[in-house]
Amino acid sequence: MASSSSSLFHSSSSSLFLPSSSKPRPKLKPTHFTVKAQSPLTHNTSNIRDEARRQNATHEPHRFSAKYVPFNADPSSTESYSLDEIVYRSQSGGLLDVQHDLSALKRFDGAYWRSLFDSRVGKTTWPYGSGVWSKKEWVLPEIDSDHIVSAFEGNSNLFWAERFGKHFLSMDELWVKHCGISHTGSFKDLGMTVLVSQVNRLRKMNRPVVGVGCASTGDTSAALSAYCASAGIPSIVFLPANRISIAQLVQPIANGAFVLSIDTDFDGCMQLIREVTAELPIYLANSLNSLRLEGQKTAAIEILQQFDWQVPDWVIVPGGNLGNIYAFYKGFKMCQELGLVDRIPRLVCAQAANADPLYLYFKSGWKEFKPVKATTTFASAIQIGDPVSIDRAVYALKNSNGIVEEATEEELMDAMAQADSTGMFICPHTGVALSALIKLRNSGVIKAGDRTVVVSTAHGLKFTQSKIDYHSNNIRDMNCRYANPPVQVKADFGSVMDVLKKYLQSKAPRH
Ligand SMILES: *Cc1c(COP(=O)(O)O)cnc(C)c1O
């Protein structure tokens, strides 16, 4: 972990955001960062938002900016939109991308950005206490901090999976980025804080946005409804009936969303909400929305930061609609372009074999993309046959020397059970990513000494039913090799002693 222990608030002359001892010399005097330091704890304002507002008043106006451009546009294209416009697709119907004014960001060198980001970790300063908004200049540089809707998401655990790595893979450097240890239990929070903040800004500007809607495989709706509820914005979610977990369903209900349970699959819900949002003043929060990726990309920056700005060799991301794999690419690439690191990791996208259109495309040598009809998978959040962000994923993989792998239901459930047996408690999607790692280790593509990060996308507690089914050996056509069912015992001393003795014998160290 990079040191951020030097006090920000020691002397009144130190800049607010930089440890005074290690302050690098920016190429240009960063006047907008050199407001006087004042601790929220020592100043007698009532809360951290008031404090940020007061600080803001003394700032020079920002001079970083970002806009929408068509994704991967021809360099001669001049098409662009303000982030304050409500637009989801380019003129030609393609995807949009948020493009930052890199030349403005480049006026500061890599060392400056590293120190700035490091100085904000672990504080309550609004809004920088969030792992997303600690990178605000790279996310939504022009938003007023007062309009940000944040649960201080991000800053998630980069876990050294020592036992799993050594025991199952002979690897010393296996790490799991636990993005699911988060406000609503999945990485979707990282993107949703950005989207809902921007919607909040639009509403404050009196733009006609009555509510925010999404179709969801579960986690998006949970994140959307939590952030909307926190800002008092109505949220509307379209969910495929009987295809998401109880834990996922209960979240939007509890957070007061308007929940439509529709008798179709995710792709069907997506189609419906697109038609509906074309008619009604509902802002569309699906992952075709490029704002979310700006928040999600901070997980990549965070990984570099947590390794003290050393670059891992591999990052493995489970993929469904395929926005996240591109977000990781974008985060790493920005760090390279702005001089924080000198290379980027190789990316692996891991798909469930029951929903593997990207895998098939990759295997064909990127010849022909064909959507598939996704069939049921325990990795329900990636049960998507026609991914919205296919072009983004292909771009990310081609530009990172990337690979696509897939996992069968048995492989992903076994990998999840094995990981859990070493002390983790992961979701089935992370099981897909671990299966991909196991295959790439077995084939020698990933070497024993390679530093590898597996991205865990949701908290295991959201997917307990799949674990119960597995451990009760209750899944058709699956061996459940690592099932650990509870032992039924009669309520008497002798019976309990019998089973315990047998158990302890099986665990006794052998010589
Ligand atoms: C949304 C989600 C994914 C897939 O991310 P994409 O950007 O759609 O590829 C994977 N895992 C979990 C738990 C998710 O919620």
The ligand as an SDF file (V2000), in Angstrom:
LIG
                    3D

 15 15  0  0  0  0  0  0  0  0999 V2000
  -22.6160   -6.6650  -14.1430 C   0  0  0  0  0  0  0  0  0  0  0  0
  -21.8240   -7.7960  -13.6220 C   0  0  0  0  0  0  0  0  0  0  0  0
  -20.8570   -8.4650  -14.3910 C   0  0  0  0  0  0  0  0  0  0  0  0
  -20.6390   -8.1720  -15.8470 C   0  0  0  0  0  0  0  0  0  0  0  0
  -20.1020   -6.9240  -16.1560 O   0  0  0  0  0  0  0  0  0  0  0  0
  -20.2190   -6.4090  -17.6720 P   0  0  0  0  0  0  0  0  0  0  0  0
  -19.7230   -5.0360  -17.6600 O   0  0  0  0  0  0  0  0  0  0  0  0
  -21.6650   -6.5050  -18.0390 O   0  0  0  0  0  0  0  0  0  0  0  0
  -19.3920   -7.3470  -18.5050 O   0  0  0  0  0  0  0  0  0  0  0  0
  -20.1190   -9.4730  -13.8130 C   0  0  0  0  0  0  0  0  0  0  0  0
  -20.3290   -9.8270  -12.5320 N   0  0  0  0  0  0  0  0  0  0  0  0
  -21.2590   -9.2330  -11.7750 C   0  0  0  0  0  0  0  0  0  0  0  0
  -21.4490   -9.7020  -10.3850 C   0  0  0  0  0  0  0  0  0  0  0  0
  -22.0300   -8.1910  -12.2790 C   0  0  0  0  0  0  0  0  0  0  0  0
  -22.9590   -7.6130  -11.5140 O   0  0  0  0  0  0  0  0  0  0  0  0
  1  2  1  0
  2  3  1  0
  2 14  2  0
  3  4  1  0
  3 10  2  0
  4  5  1  0
  5  6  1  0
  6  7  2  0
  6  8  1  0
  6  9  1  0
 10 11  1  0
 11 12  2  0
 12 13  1  0
 12 14  1  0
 14 15  1  0
M  END
$$$$
